[in-house]
């Protein structure tokens, strides 16, 4: 027999022992043929691997292509050079705008990257009572998607109230449908604040994985309950990594990206997460295991995740193990090299229907839309307090003066958030206050607002808020920052208001400009874009906003903008 490729004398990753041994690797066609101290075969191509390290291709089983604000073909071009050869994508962002048409527009694109899919379980994330998406995923759509062998899981189940309801809710039916489809389908979960009996109930309903932010305590509790943990960047703190290492939890852990912004994508993808895990204390051999075999096992991807005979020849050649420096990436036994047409214009390729470019439908705002009226001298208001790390918005109350029938919320150090329904349905607008947002005058507006992707405006200047909102209407989706009566930065997302149709490099530069503008207005968070965009995520603690107002995330009950008002001198001791 003659092999297509032989790599000689390389340090080869031995998956089950999590170590490296000097070996020869033979590849025939798209699969590994043999791994041996000395392969006695001729080959079309031989490579001297002396001093190099060879590891399996990285597998990311919880991620959203839309978080990179791009489309599958362009995403494939950007992540393969980072050693990522397979992903499982949950397309619930495009589904919230266009439903199953949006999902099919992703699945129909040919990519060199292997992209498997999860069925969006929460479109909308909560219910039509709480928010207005562009589309709904129901039983019929789930049944249709389960017929496609590229569908490996039910995407992150987020709606705890529906899961534990005594009624036959959509998410309960989706889980049943997955169990009846005749093949193994994983049920993925989203449970950032569940513990004790609540967490046990979540697992008993069939959801046995979580990718949200973890603590040492939650890692131990959830793994002891049998839950599979998918650790993204915000979970890979030194104390969480120490917990995983101390208790050897590698079999129950995978490294994932979840959300990678386009400007962050320029710096890396799952390889960046792997380096972070190592930096914070995970041995590199274990980190490789958690980025290859454990995710493959979780999703029943039995033909990959290991360098062994008969397995798919997806692998990485490293110059250095210490910093995971990538020399070359092989996909299906061949070196990955972007083809010339990867940079063709998305619109010219017809990857999306024309109406996907005209999807932002709401009235232009005026400065008066951002005035809040009330009677009396003072008001006690509910507000979302933004944290400096993560996407949690703490529920706080603030006292605000009232003059001439208007709440002077800027004097209380607050910003106003307004969510305009943009799918051409109700035309409603929801209002909420935000604390710890901007400290200098300005505003930001975006249609990239999870998960229903209505048009969110946040600011402390009604004039700038109106300017930013109208700019988003003009460009049919994206991010826009305004200050001093003019647009200071913008990022174009014309496909459904959530995706760029241009190369990621151009989008990354635009988004970096938006980040700078947001920071210049005093916004402090480890990921400003995601922090702002998840103010509308009604399943992320504690208080969030939609086009229908503010809601208590835990109970899903509406929360009034104004708790109460009073006249000076009345009940001052109570409200001091």
N, C-alpha and C positions, 0 to 999 in steps of 0.2 A: 504494500500500500504506500501511496505517496500523500503526504500531508500538504495542506495549503500553506500552513505557517508553523514554524517552530521557533520558540523563544528559549534560548539556552542560558543556563547558569543564573537565572533570576531567583530572587527571594520570593517564593510563592506563598500566599496566605493559605494556611491549613485551617479551614473554617471550624471544624468541630473541636480542635484543640486550641484555637485562637493563638496561633503562633506562625512563624515564617520558617520555611526550609528551602535550601537551595535546590532547585529542580529545573527540569526542562518541561516545556508545555508544548503539546502538539494540538493543532486546530485543523479540523477537516470540515469544510463547508461552514455552516453557521454554529457548529458545536465543538466543544473540547473533545479531543479524541483520547489523549493520554497525558498524565502528569507523572513524571518518573525522574529519578536521579540522572538517567541517561536514556533519552529517546533515540532508538536506532531506526530512524526513518529518514527518507529523503523528503524535501519540501520545496515548494515553489519559492518560498521566501523564508530566510532565516534571519533572526535578530539576536544579537549578543546582548543578553540581559544582565551582564555582570554589574553588580552594584545597584541594580534596579529592584524595585518591589512591584509585585503584581497582585492586585486585589480585585475581587468581583466588582462589577458595576454597581453603583449606588441605587437604592430603591426607596423612593419616597411614597409612602402609602397614605399620607393625609396632607393634601395640599389643594389649593384653588388656583387654577391658571389665571383667573380673573384678578387675583390679588397682584399679579404683575402687570395688570392693565393691558394685556396683549392677547393674542389669539394663538391657538395651539401650534400652528406651523412656525410662527416666529418664536414662541416659547421653546420649541424643540431646538431651534438653531442656537439659542442662548444657553440652554442648560447642559446639552451634551458635552461641550468642552469642559464642563465642571465635573465630569465623571458620572453624571446622573443618566442612567440608561433606561429607567422604567419609573413611571409614576402612577398613582391612583388618584384621579382628580375628581373632586366633588364640584360639579358645575352649578351650584345653587344660586350663584350670582346672575349668570345669564338666564337661568330658569326663572328667577324672580322678575325678570323683565319680559322675556319672550316665551316662557314655558318650554314645552318639549321641542318647539321649533328652535329655540336657542341651544338646547342640548344637542339636537341633531346637527346644527351648524358646526358644533365642535367635533362631533364624532365623525362627520363626513370629511374632515380635513386629513390628508395623508401626511404623516410625519415619520421621520427616522426614529425619533424617540418612541418607545412603547408607552402608549397612554391607555390605561384602563380607567374605568369610571365607577363612581358611586352614584346611586340614585338619590337626588335631593329629597330628603325626607320632610323638609319644612319649607314649603313654598305656598304661602308665606311662612316666615319663621314662627309666628304665633297663630293669629287667626284674622279673618277679615273684620272682626269686631275691633281689633286693635290697630290694624294698619292696612294700607292699600297697595298691593303689589301690582305688577303689570300682568301677571298670569298666575295660575294655580296648578300644582301638580296633584293629581288625584289617583284613584285606584286604576283607572284605565291606562294612564300614562305609566304607572309603576309596572303593570302587567306587560305592557309593550316593551319597556326597557329591559325587563328581566329575560326577554327572549334573546337579547344580545349577549353573547359570551364574553364580551369585553366588560360587562357590568359585574363587578366582584362584590359589591357591598351596598347596603343602605347607608347613605351618607349621614353625617352627624345628626343624631336625634337630639333636638334642643328643647323641645316643648315638654317640660316635666309635668305640667298640669294636665296636658292631654294624655300623656303616657300613663298616669295613675288614675285617670278619670274612670268612673264607673260606666260611662257611656262608651259606645263603640266608635272611638275617634279615628280620624284618618291615620295617625301614626301607628295605632294598634293594628289597623287593617294592613298597613304596609309591611309591618313585621310578619304578620301571618302569611301574606303573599310571598315574602322571601322564603319562608319556611316550607312553602308548598311548591316551589318552582322546580324541584327535582335535582338540585345541585347545591353545594354549600355556598351560602351568601352571608357574609359577615354583617353584623349590625354595629355600626359605629356610633359613638356618643359624644355629647357635649354637656358636661356637668361640673362647672367650675366651683360651685359652692355647696354641692351636696355632700352630706356626711351622715354617719349613723344610719338610722332607719330609712331616711330618704334615699341614701346611696344604695342601700340593700334593695329597696323597692325598685329602683332604677335598673339594677342588674337583673332582678327577678323577672322583670318585664321583657328581658331578652337583650338588653344593651350592655355589652361587656367590654367597652373600650372608651377611653377618654383622652383627649388631646389638649385639654385646656391647662391653664397655669397651675402648677403643682407646688406643694410645700413638702418638706420632709415628712410631716404628719400625714398628708394626703397620699403620698407615695406608699407609705406602709399600710395605711388603712385600705386603700383601693386594691393594692396587689394582694393583701391578705384575703380580700373578698373575691379574688379571682379576676379582677379587671386588668385588661391589657392597657399599658400606658404608652402613649405616643408623645415623646418629649420634644417640644419646640424650643426656640431660643429663650423665651422668657421663663421657661421651667429649668433651664440648665444653669442654675445658680450653683455656687460651690457647695452649699449645704444640701441641695437636692442631689447633686452628683455624688457627694459623699455618702448619702443614704443608699443610693443604688449600688455603689461600689462596696460599702461595708456589708450589705446583705446579699451581694451577688445576685441582683435582680435582672441580670441581662436577658434571660430567657423570656422575660415578661415586659421588655421595654424595646421600643423602636425609636430611632431619631427621625423627626419629620420637620418640614418647613412650615406647614400650615399656610402662612401668608408671607410672600416675598415681594416687597415693593420693587418697581422697575429700577430705581436708582440703587437699591441694595442688590438687585440681581446682577448688576455690573461687577459686584465684588465677590459673587459666589452664590451657590444654592445649597444643596444638602451637604456639599463639601465644607461650606462655611459653618454649618451646624455641627458637623463632625469635629472640626477644629476647635469650636467653642467647648464642646464636651471634653475634649482632651485638655484644653487650657484650664478648665475648672476641675480637673482631677480624675477623669476617666482614662484608664490605660488605652492607648491607641488601638491595640488589638481588640479590645472589648468594644470600642466605639465603632470599629469597622464591622464587627459582628452585628451590632444594633442598627447598622445602616445597610445591611445586606441580607443576612439569613433570617433574622427575626422578623423583619417586615415581609419577606417573601413567604415565610411560614404563615404569618397572620392572614395573608390574602390568598393562600393556597396557590402561590406561584411556584410550583414545584420544579420548574425547569430552569431556575436561576437562583442567584444568591450564593453560589458556591463555585469554586473552580474544580471541576470534576468531570470525568468521562460522561458524555451524553448531555451535559448541561449546556445551556445557551452560552456561546462565547462572547459574553459582554464583560469587558474587563478594563482595568486602568493600569497603566504603567506609571509608577511614581519615581521621580528622581530622588525624593527624600521622604522617608517615613515620618520624620520628626515634625515637619510642617505640612505634610500631605501635598507635596508639590507634584503636580500632574505633568507628565511629559507627553502622554498620548492616551487617547480613549479609543477602544475598539468596540464596535457594535456589530453583533452577528458575525464575529470573526474578522471584520475588516476595519481598518483605521477610519475614524470619523473625520470627514472633511466636508465642510459646508458646500453645497452645490451653488452654482452661480445664480440660479433663479430663486434662492431662498430670500433674496432681498427685493423681489418684485413687489410692486404695490399691491396691497391686500385687496383694494377695491377692484383693481384691474383683473385680479384672479377670480373674482366673483365668489369669494369665500363666504360672503353674507348677502342675504337679500337686500335690495335697495331700501326697503322700509326700515331696516335696522339702523339706517343713518338719519332717520327722522322720527325720533321717539320721545322727545322732550316736549310735552304739551301742557303748559300752564300759563297763566297770565303774567305779564311783566309786573314786577313789584314797584311800589312807590315808597318813599320814605315814611309816609303815614301808615303803611302796613306794619311798621315796627314800633308803633306807639302802643302802650298798654294803659288802659284806662281803669280808674277805680275811684271810689268815693271815700272821703275822710282825709286824715292827715298822714296816716301811716298804713302800711300793708305788711303782713307777714306772708312771705312767698316761699314756695318750694323750689329748690334748685338742685341741679346736677353738679356736684363738685368734682372737677377733673383732677386726677392724680398724676403725679410726675412719672409714674411707671405703670405700664399696662393700660387696659381699656375699661377698668372699673370706674363707674361714676357714683360717688357716694351721695346719698340722699341727705341734704342739709336744708335748713330753713334760714332765711335772712330777712331782716327788717328793712323796708324800703320807704323813703318819704314820698308823699303824694302832693303835687302842686297843680292847681288848675285842672284837677281831674285826671292828671297823668302820673303814672308811676315813674319816679326818677331813678330808674334801676342802675344807671351808670354811676350815680353818686354812691350807691351801695357796693360798688366794685364788681357788678355783675355784667355779664353779656346776655344777649337775647338770642335764643335759637328759634328759628322758624322753619317748618317743614312743609313745602308746597307739594301737594299731590301732582305728579307729573306724567301719569300714564293716560291722561285724558278721560278719567272716570269721574270722581266726585268733585274735583277742583278744590278740595278742602285744604285748610292751612292749620297746622298744629303749632302751639307756642310753648316754650319752656325757658327757664332761666338757667344759666351756667355760671358757676363760680370757678375761680382759678383758671380763667381762660386768657383773654387779652388784657394787657396792662396799658397799652397805648392804643390810640384810635385806629380802627380798621375793621375789616370783615373778610370772611372767606365764604364761598359758596361752592357746592359740589353736588353732582348726581351720583357720585361714587359713595353712597351712604347705605351701609348694610342694614338689612338684607333686601328691603323692598326698593332701594335706590330711587327714592323720591328726592326732590331738590331741597337740600339742607342749606340754610344760611345761618351763620354764626357771627356775631359782631357786637360792637358797642357804639357804632355810629350808624343811625338809620340811613343816612345818605350813602355811605359806603356799602351798606348791606343791599340797598336797592341796585347800586351800580354792579356789584358782584353777581347778584341774581340775574340781572338782565344780560350780563356777559355770558353766563352759562346757557341761557336761552339762545343767544346769538350763535355760539359755537356748537350747540346741540349736545352738550354734555362735557363734563370734565371737572377741573378744579380752577377756581379763579380767586385771587386775593385782591383786595382794594384798600387803599388808604389815601387820605387827603383828597378824596374826590376823583381818584383815577385808579385804573387797573395797574397793579404792581407786578403781578405774575399770573400765568395761566398754564394749564396743561390740557391738551385737547384729547377728549375721549368720545369721538363721534359715533362709535358703534354701540348702540343701546345706552349711551351715556356712561358706559363703564369700561370700554376698550378703545385703545388706540389702533389705528390701521397703518401705523408707520413703524420703522425699526425701533427697537427698544432703546437704542442709544439716544435717539432724538427725544423720545418720551422721558428718559431718565434725566436728561438735561433740563427739560421743562419742569419736571416734578421737583428737582433739586432747587429750582428757582422758587417754586411755591413753598417749599420747606423754609427757605431763607426768609421769605416774606412773612410766614407765620411766626417764625422765631423772632423776627424784628418787631412783631407786635406783642412780644412778651409771653407767648405760649410756651409752656415747659412740659415736655413729655419725651420719653425715650423714642417714641414713634409718633410724631405729630399728626401725620396723615391718617394713620389707623385710629388714633385716639379720637380725632374729630369725626371720622367716618363711622365709628361705632357708637356715637351718641344716639343713633337711631336703631341700634341693635337691641331689640326688646327681650332678648334672652341673656343679656350680659349684665351682671349686677351693677347697681342696685336700682337706680332710677334712670329711665331712658325716655326718648321722645319719638313720636311718629307724626304722620299727617293728621292724626286724630287726638293729639295731645300727649301729655306725660303719663307714664304708667309705672307702677310698682312692679318690678320684674318678677319678684317671687310670687305675688298673688295675682298678677295681671289685672289688678284693679286700677281704674283711672285715678290720677292724682291732680288736684286742681292747681292751676298756676298760682292763684292767690288763695291762701289759706283763710285769711280774714283781714279786715280793715278796721281801723278805729280812729277816733278824733283825739287830738292831743289832750291829755289830762284824764282820759278814760282808760282805766285798767293799765296805767303805765307801769305799775309794779309787776303786773303779770307778764308784760311784754318787754321788760327791761333786759 
